Amino acid sequence: MKFPFSEPDRLNLDPAYSRLQDEPMVKIKLPYGEEAWLATRYTDVRTVLGDLRFSRAMAATRDEPRSVPQQMSDGILAMDPPEHTRLRSLVARAFTTRRVEQLRPRVREIADELLDDMQKAGPPADLVELFATPLPIRVICEMLGVPHTDQDKFHTWTEAVVSTTSLTPETILQYRDSLYAYMADLIEQRRQAPTEDLISTLIRARDEDQSRLTEDEMVRLAMGLLAAGHETTVTQIPNFVYVLLTHPDKMAELVSDPSLIPAAVEELMRYVPLGATVGFARYATEDMELGGVHVKAGEPVLGAIGAANRDPRAFARPDELDFKREANQHMGFGHGVHHCIGAPLARMELQVALGVLLSRLPGLRLAVPEEDLKWKRGLIVRGLKEMPVTWERP
C-alpha cells in the first residue's frame, strides 16, 4: 500500500487511519526504502515505541523506510540503550519539570515582550513570524547559549531536519553541513570562554571524561537540541491557536477559565496530528504477534501517532475536543526511551503562549478567511506558513 495515503489537509486526519484500526496491520511503501508494517491502534503504537524488542539502531544497517532519498540515521534518535541512555543522561537534567518551571517567568517575559511589539504595531499581524517563531527560538537559545541574533540562519538550516520534499536532497545536506559547522564553531568558542549554559555543560562532560561523549556526538547532540528545541513548538503554537479559532466554544471556555490551559495543552497535543507522514521505523529483533499479524525478526514497523491518539479504544469521543478529559495518556510527545526529552519545556512554552495570547489579545481572530490561510508543504510536520490575526484594540 502506497504511503502517505494522501496529501496533508490542514490538520485533518486521513479517514484511512480510522478504517485501518478495525483491520490487522498492513504493509506500506514510503517513497524510499523497504516496505514496513503500519501500526495505527493505540496499544500497538505504544508497543512499537516502548517495547525494547524493537530497535532504532538496526535502521542504520537497513534500507530504512523514509520520505527522503538520503538516509539520516545518525544521532541520538538512531540509538538503542545503553548508547542512547549514555547521551540522553547528559542533558536530561536540563529538561526536568522542576528546572523547566524555574524558566517559566523568563518565558512569560519573552512572550510579553513579543506581544508588546505586536500590540504597538497594531493588527493585523502574522502570529507565525512575530510570536510563534521567535518565542521558542529565544528560549532554546538562552538554554543552549546560542546567540538568538543568528536565528535566521539556523532556523533556515533546521528545515533540513523536517523536510521531505520542500528542499532538494542537495540542499538538505548543505543545510545539515552548515548547521554542523556552525555548532562546531560555537562549541569551540565556548571551550575557550565557558559560560553557564547547556553547551558548556556538554563540553565539560566531554573534556573531563571522553568515554562519555565524543566530539562528533557532542556536536550532533547540540544540533538536535537546537532543532528539536524549537521546530515543533514553532509549529504547534499556531496549530493550537487555529484549532481554538475554529472551535469558538472551546476558545470561550479557556478565556472564561484560564486554569484549564494546562489540560487544554494536553488535549490539543492529542487532538492535533502534527505528523504529515510517519518516520523513525523500529525493527523487530524477534518474531512476535502484533496488530493481528505475525511480525518477523528484522521487519520494520512504523507507528502512526496521530491515528493512535484518535483511537476510540483508548479515548472516548476521540474526534472531539474535551479540555476536561480524564486520564489523557496521549503520545503527542512519543513514548518509551525516545519520548521527547524536551516535553516539559514544550508543555510550559505552549501553556505560556496560549495564556498570554488569550489574556492580552481580546477578540483574537483570523484576519483572512480560513480558506486563504497558507499551509506548509513538503515537511514531516503540518503547520501554517503564515497566520494573519487581528484583535480588539483598547
C-alpha positions as CSV (number, residue, x, y, z in Angstrom):
1,M,0.0,0.0,0.0
2,K,1.4,3.4,-1.0
3,F,2.1,5.8,1.8
4,P,1.3,8.6,2.7
5,F,-2.3,7.9,1.8
6,S,-3.0,11.5,0.7
7,E,-1.6,15.0,0.8
8,P,-2.0,16.6,4.3
9,D,-5.3,18.5,4.5
10,R,-4.7,21.2,7.1
11,L,-5.0,19.4,10.5
12,N,-7.5,16.8,9.3
13,L,-6.5,13.1,9.8
14,D,-6.9,11.0,6.7
15,P,-10.0,8.7,7.2
16,A,-8.0,5.8,6.1
17,Y,-6.4,5.6,9.5
18,S,-9.7,5.1,11.2
19,R,-10.7,2.4,8.8
20,L,-7.4,0.6,9.3
21,Q,-7.8,0.5,13.1
22,D,-10.6,-2.1,12.5
23,E,-8.3,-4.4,10.5
24,P,-4.9,-6.2,11.0
25,M,-1.8,-4.1,10.4
26,V,-1.0,-3.5,6.7
27,K,2.3,-3.3,4.8
28,I,3.0,0.2,3.4
29,K,5.6,1.5,1.0
30,L,7.0,5.0,1.6
31,P,8.7,6.9,-1.3
32,Y,12.1,5.4,-0.4
33,G,13.3,2.3,1.5
34,E,11.9,-1.1,2.2
35,E,8.3,-2.0,3.0
36,A,7.1,-1.7,6.6
37,W,4.2,-2.6,8.7
38,L,2.0,0.3,9.8
39,A,0.6,0.4,13.3
40,T,-2.4,2.7,13.9
41,R,-4.1,1.3,17.1
42,Y,-3.1,3.0,20.3
43,T,-1.9,-0.2,22.1
44,D,0.1,-1.3,19.0
45,V,1.8,2.0,18.5
46,R,2.6,2.2,22.2
47,T,4.2,-1.3,22.0
48,V,6.3,-0.3,18.9
49,L,7.6,2.8,20.7
50,G,8.1,1.4,24.1
51,D,9.0,-2.3,23.8
52,L,12.8,-2.8,23.8
53,R,12.3,-5.7,21.4
54,F,12.0,-3.0,18.7
55,S,15.3,-1.4,17.7
56,R,16.0,2.0,16.2
57,A,19.7,1.3,15.8
58,M,19.1,-1.5,13.3
59,A,17.9,1.1,10.8
60,A,21.5,2.1,10.2
61,T,22.2,-1.2,8.6
62,R,19.0,-1.4,6.6
63,D,17.2,0.5,3.8
64,E,15.0,2.3,6.3
65,P,11.6,3.3,5.0
66,R,11.6,7.1,4.6
67,S,10.2,10.1,2.8
68,V,13.6,11.4,1.5
69,P,16.2,9.8,-0.8
70,Q,19.1,10.0,1.7
71,Q,19.2,8.1,5.0
72,M,19.6,10.2,8.1
73,S,20.1,7.5,10.7
74,D,22.5,9.3,12.9
75,G,22.5,10.9,16.3
76,I,20.6,10.0,19.4
77,L,17.3,9.2,17.6
78,A,19.1,6.3,15.8
79,M,20.4,4.7,19.0
80,D,19.2,2.0,21.4
81,P,20.1,1.6,25.1
82,P,22.7,1.7,26.5
83,E,24.3,4.1,24.0
84,H,21.1,6.1,23.8
85,T,20.9,6.2,27.6
86,R,24.5,7.4,27.8
87,L,23.8,10.5,25.7
88,R,20.4,11.2,27.0
89,S,21.5,11.3,30.6
90,L,24.0,14.1,29.8
91,V,21.2,16.6,29.0
92,A,18.1,15.1,30.9
93,R,18.7,17.3,34.0
94,A,18.2,20.4,32.0
95,F,14.7,19.4,31.0
96,T,13.2,18.1,34.2
97,T,9.9,19.6,35.2
98,R,11.5,21.3,38.2
99,R,14.2,23.0,36.1
100,V,11.7,24.0,33.4
101,E,9.3,25.6,35.9
102,Q,12.2,27.8,37.0
103,L,12.3,29.1,33.5
104,R,8.5,29.9,33.3
105,P,8.9,33.6,34.4
106,R,11.6,34.2,31.8
107,V,9.4,32.6,29.1
108,R,6.5,34.7,30.1
109,E,8.8,37.8,30.0
110,I,9.8,36.9,26.4
111,A,6.2,36.3,25.4
112,D,5.1,39.6,26.8
113,E,7.9,41.4,25.0
114,L,6.8,39.9,21.7
115,L,3.2,40.8,22.3
116,D,4.2,44.3,23.3
117,D,5.7,44.8,19.9
118,M,2.7,43.2,18.2
119,Q,0.3,45.5,20.0
120,K,2.3,48.6,19.3
121,A,2.4,47.8,15.6
122,G,-1.3,47.0,15.7
123,P,-3.4,44.4,13.9
124,P,-3.3,42.7,11.5
125,A,-0.2,40.7,12.5
126,D,1.4,37.4,11.4
127,L,1.3,35.3,14.5
128,V,3.8,32.8,13.0
129,E,6.5,35.4,12.2
130,L,6.1,37.8,15.2
131,F,5.2,35.4,18.0
132,A,5.2,31.6,17.4
133,T,8.7,31.6,15.8
134,P,10.8,33.9,18.0
135,L,9.4,32.6,21.3
136,P,10.7,29.0,21.3
137,I,13.9,30.1,19.4
138,R,14.8,32.6,22.1
139,V,14.1,30.2,24.9
140,I,16.2,27.3,23.5
141,C,19.0,29.8,22.5
142,E,19.2,31.0,26.1
143,M,19.3,27.5,27.4
144,L,22.0,26.3,25.0
145,G,24.0,29.5,24.9
146,V,23.3,30.1,21.2
147,P,23.1,33.8,20.1
148,H,19.5,34.3,19.1
149,T,20.7,37.0,16.7
150,D,21.7,34.1,14.5
151,Q,18.2,32.7,14.5
152,D,17.5,33.5,10.8
153,K,20.5,31.3,9.8
154,F,19.9,28.3,12.0
155,H,16.1,28.4,11.7
156,T,16.6,28.1,7.9
157,W,19.1,25.3,8.3
158,T,16.9,23.3,10.7
159,E,14.3,22.9,7.9
160,A,16.6,20.1,6.7
161,V,15.5,18.2,9.8
162,V,11.8,18.3,8.9
163,S,11.9,18.5,5.1
164,T,10.5,15.7,2.9
165,T,10.1,17.5,-0.5
166,S,10.3,21.2,0.5
167,L,14.1,21.1,-0.1
168,T,16.2,19.2,-2.6
169,P,18.4,16.4,-1.3
170,E,21.4,18.5,-2.1
171,T,20.0,21.5,-0.1
172,I,19.2,19.2,2.8
173,L,22.8,18.0,3.0
174,Q,24.1,21.6,2.6
175,Y,21.9,22.9,5.4
176,R,22.9,20.0,7.7
177,D,26.6,20.6,7.0
178,S,26.1,24.3,7.6
179,L,24.4,23.7,10.9
180,Y,27.1,21.2,11.9
181,A,29.8,23.7,11.1
182,Y,28.0,26.5,13.0
183,M,27.6,24.3,16.1
184,A,31.2,23.0,16.0
185,D,32.5,26.6,15.8
186,L,30.2,27.7,18.7
187,I,31.4,24.8,20.8
188,E,35.0,25.8,20.2
189,Q,34.1,29.4,21.3
190,R,32.5,28.1,24.5
191,R,35.5,25.9,25.1
192,Q,37.7,29.0,25.1
193,A,35.3,31.1,27.1
194,P,32.9,28.8,29.1
195,T,29.5,30.1,30.4
196,E,26.7,28.6,32.4
197,D,24.7,27.1,29.5
198,L,23.9,23.7,28.2
199,I,26.6,23.7,25.6
200,S,29.3,24.5,28.2
201,T,27.9,21.6,30.3
202,L,28.4,19.2,27.4
203,I,31.9,20.5,26.8
204,R,32.8,19.9,30.4
205,A,31.4,16.3,30.2
206,R,33.4,15.7,27.0
207,D,36.7,17.1,28.2
208,E,36.5,15.6,31.7
209,D,35.7,12.1,30.6
210,Q,36.0,11.4,26.8
211,S,34.3,8.0,27.3
212,R,31.0,9.7,28.0
213,L,30.9,11.8,24.8
214,T,32.9,12.0,21.6
215,E,33.4,15.4,19.8
216,D,31.2,14.4,16.9
217,E,28.4,13.1,19.3
218,M,28.6,16.4,21.2
219,V,28.1,18.5,18.0
220,R,25.3,16.3,16.8
221,L,23.6,16.3,20.2
222,A,23.7,20.1,20.3
223,M,22.4,20.3,16.8
224,G,19.5,18.0,17.7
225,L,18.7,20.0,20.8
226,L,18.7,23.3,18.9
227,A,16.5,21.9,16.1
228,A,14.1,19.9,18.2
229,G,14.0,22.6,20.9
230,H,12.1,25.0,18.7
231,E,10.9,23.4,15.4
232,T,7.8,21.6,16.7
233,T,6.8,24.3,19.2
234,V,7.1,26.9,16.5
235,T,4.6,24.8,14.5
236,Q,2.3,23.8,17.3
237,I,1.6,27.3,18.7
238,P,-0.2,28.5,15.5
239,N,-1.7,25.0,15.1
240,F,-3.3,25.2,18.6
241,V,-4.5,28.8,18.0
242,Y,-6.0,27.7,14.7
243,V,-7.9,24.8,16.4
244,L,-9.2,27.2,19.0
245,L,-10.3,29.8,16.5
246,T,-12.2,27.2,14.5
247,H,-13.8,25.9,17.7
248,P,-15.0,29.2,19.2
249,D,-16.9,27.4,22.1
250,K,-13.6,25.9,23.2
251,M,-11.8,29.3,22.9
252,A,-14.5,30.9,25.0
253,E,-14.1,28.1,27.6
254,L,-10.4,28.9,28.0
255,V,-11.0,32.6,28.1
256,S,-13.5,32.2,30.9
257,D,-11.4,29.7,32.8
258,P,-7.7,30.0,32.2
259,S,-7.0,27.3,34.8
260,L,-7.9,24.8,32.0
261,I,-5.0,25.8,29.9
262,P,-2.6,23.0,31.1
263,A,-5.3,20.4,30.4
264,A,-6.1,22.1,27.1
265,V,-2.4,21.8,26.0
266,E,-2.6,18.1,26.7
267,E,-5.8,17.7,24.8
268,L,-4.5,19.7,21.9
269,M,-1.4,17.6,21.8
270,R,-3.7,14.5,21.5
271,Y,-6.1,16.1,19.0
272,V,-3.6,17.8,16.6
273,P,-2.0,15.2,14.2
274,L,1.3,17.0,13.9
275,G,2.9,14.5,11.6
276,A,2.3,14.8,7.9
277,T,3.8,11.3,7.5
278,V,5.4,8.6,9.7
279,G,9.1,8.0,10.2
280,F,11.7,6.5,12.5
281,A,11.0,2.9,11.9
282,R,11.5,0.4,14.6
283,Y,12.9,-3.0,13.7
284,A,11.6,-6.2,15.4
285,T,14.5,-8.1,17.0
286,E,12.5,-11.3,17.3
287,D,9.4,-12.8,15.9
288,M,6.2,-11.6,17.6
289,E,2.4,-11.1,17.2
290,L,1.3,-7.5,16.9
291,G,-1.7,-5.9,15.5
292,G,-3.3,-9.1,14.3
293,V,-0.2,-10.1,12.2
294,H,3.0,-12.1,12.6
295,V,5.9,-9.7,12.6
296,K,9.2,-11.4,11.7
297,A,12.5,-10.5,13.2
298,G,14.2,-7.9,11.1
299,E,10.9,-6.4,9.8
300,P,10.4,-2.6,10.3
301,V,7.2,-1.2,11.9
302,L,6.1,2.4,11.7
303,G,3.8,3.9,14.3
304,A,1.1,6.4,13.3
305,I,0.9,8.5,16.5
306,G,-1.8,10.9,15.1
307,A,-4.0,7.9,14.5
308,A,-3.3,6.3,17.8
309,N,-4.2,9.5,19.6
310,R,-7.7,9.2,17.9
311,D,-8.2,5.5,18.7
312,P,-11.7,5.1,20.2
313,R,-10.4,2.1,22.1
314,A,-8.2,4.5,24.1
315,F,-10.1,7.7,24.1
316,A,-13.9,8.3,24.4
317,R,-15.2,10.5,21.6
318,P,-11.7,10.8,20.1
319,D,-12.6,13.3,17.4
320,E,-14.0,15.8,20.0
321,L,-12.0,18.4,21.9
322,D,-12.5,17.9,25.7
323,F,-10.5,20.0,28.0
324,K,-11.8,18.1,30.9
325,R,-10.8,14.7,29.6
326,E,-9.6,12.3,32.3
327,A,-6.5,10.1,32.0
328,N,-5.3,11.7,28.8
329,Q,-2.4,9.4,28.1
330,H,-1.7,10.7,24.6
331,M,1.5,10.0,22.7
332,G,2.0,13.5,21.3
333,F,5.5,13.6,22.7
334,G,6.2,10.0,21.8
335,H,6.7,7.1,24.2
336,G,9.4,4.9,25.5
337,V,13.1,5.6,25.6
338,H,12.8,8.1,22.7
339,H,10.0,10.1,24.5
340,C,10.7,13.7,23.7
341,I,13.3,14.9,26.2
342,G,12.1,18.4,25.9
343,A,8.4,17.6,26.6
344,P,8.3,19.6,29.9
345,L,9.8,22.6,28.1
346,A,7.4,22.4,25.2
347,R,4.4,22.0,27.5
348,M,5.4,25.0,29.5
349,E,6.0,27.1,26.4
350,L,2.6,26.2,24.9
351,Q,0.9,27.0,28.2
352,V,2.5,30.4,28.4
353,A,1.9,31.1,24.7
354,L,-1.9,30.3,25.0
355,G,-2.2,32.1,28.3
356,V,-0.7,35.4,27.1
357,L,-2.5,35.4,23.7
358,L,-5.9,34.8,25.3
359,S,-5.4,37.3,28.1
360,R,-3.8,40.1,26.1
361,L,-5.4,39.9,22.7
362,P,-9.2,40.1,23.4
363,G,-11.3,39.1,20.4
364,L,-8.4,37.3,18.8
365,R,-9.5,36.0,15.4
366,L,-8.2,35.3,11.9
367,A,-7.6,38.4,9.7
368,V,-8.3,36.5,6.5
369,P,-10.9,33.9,5.5
370,E,-9.9,30.4,6.7
371,E,-9.6,29.1,3.1
372,D,-7.0,31.8,2.4
373,L,-4.5,30.5,5.0
374,K,-1.3,29.2,3.7
375,W,-0.1,25.8,4.9
376,K,3.4,24.4,4.9
377,R,4.1,21.7,2.3
378,G,6.8,19.1,1.9
379,L,7.6,18.8,5.6
380,I,7.2,15.9,8.0
381,V,5.0,18.2,10.2
382,R,1.8,20.0,9.5
383,G,1.6,23.8,10.1
384,L,0.8,27.2,8.9
385,K,3.3,29.3,6.9
386,E,1.6,32.4,7.9
387,M,-1.3,33.2,10.3
388,P,-2.6,36.8,9.9
389,V,-4.6,37.6,13.0
390,T,-6.4,40.6,14.4
391,W,-7.9,41.6,17.8
392,E,-9.9,44.3,19.6
393,R,-7.7,47.4,20.2
394,P,-8.2,49.1,23.6
